[in-house]
Amino acid sequence: MIRGSEQFLAIGGVLIAGAVTHGTFFPQSRVFGQVISHGSADGAARVALTFDDGPTAGATDRVLDMLGELGVKAAFFLVGRNVEREPRLTERIAAEGHLIGNHTYDHFRLGMFGLARFWNEQIGRTDKAIEQATGLRPALFRPPVGHKTPFIMAAAARGGHAVVTWNRRALDGMRTTPERIVDRVAPHSWAGDIILLHDGVEPRSRRDPAASVAAVRPLINALRDRGLEPVRLDELTGLRPYRDAPEPSGTENLRSRT
Ligand SMILES: [Zn+2]
């Protein structure tokens, strides 16, 4: 009997540990609450390109040039510290019709150990920096590396943000080439996918975003060859882009399916 209850406890412990691990580390996991990781696959075949960790002079501006030439609107999840350094580039992202989301102030990778105060500050400070540069109040938040904890989810909700991750990634946060990025993403993308790319460098990293920048044009061409048109993240998901914008209709349907 004792042995039986010990076994029961052990199995329960493993299940709880598994659920917590899944909830924290899997970008698509919803263990800790509502997370959007893909958009609608209905209707026209569309995907959303999302760029993280900018704005970065020499990278974000070149990405914007290419998106402009190809007539594509994307989403940029910005790091607050980088926004304060590049307010004009931040303003340009918004002025050219792209979507801006919050990606924390410091992009601290060990932030999953942070508590309520840490997360409220990380998100609040970044919102303030973005609002100062653009006049816009972000309604979308993406946690660094896709990690989620109850503290992160609560801080995001407190600021009125939906939490958005991705379901397709280029693995361009590490050393790579434009060819590899395109090969990793384009043949495996389907309607409704949220694609993760990087136009920026984490404040404590030496990563070079050059491969990602050079991949933008061939990637968009390859997606279009497959019949997939990149649209803005809010268009793909039905999510409200900014806190002052009205809640679009149809969002609840999408949320219940993701
Ligand atoms: Zn990031």
Residues whose N, C-alpha, C, O or C-beta is under 5 A from the ligand:
A	BS01	ZN	D52 D53 P144 V145
